[in-house]
Amino acid sequence: QVQLVESGGGLVQPGGSLRLSCAASGGTLNIYNMAWYRQAPGKQRELVANIGSGGTTNYADSVKGRFTISRDNAKKMLFLQMNSLKPEDTAVYYCNLYGGFLNYWGQGTQVTVSS
């Protein structure tokens, strides 16, 4: 059983930065894909970025050039560096691990971008 715990969310002013972390326990993570999703109030959950087991990354158009996803397999950690934050980035951000028949989610961390 894999457990995912996000941290690093908070309140930040427009143009600011935050770094989200996701700590994983259980399993061998380096063989799975991982991703960050977000869900804003009244909206569907959407993919922000994903990173394959080999390190290949993919980003939503809305965050390209501003967000960077990375992983540390040895420490079982997933990160999301968010720069130049905008009010529309406000959402609950979720860590996701998936592959084969597996699909695990964290509990989410709130990111609020407001002046």
ABEGO torsion letter per residue (X at the ends): XBBBBBBGBEBBBBGBBBBBBBBBBEEBAAABBBBBBBBBBGBBBBBABBBBAAGBBBBBAAABGABBBBBBAAAGBBBBBBBGBBAAABBBBBBBBBEEABBBBBAEBBBBBBX
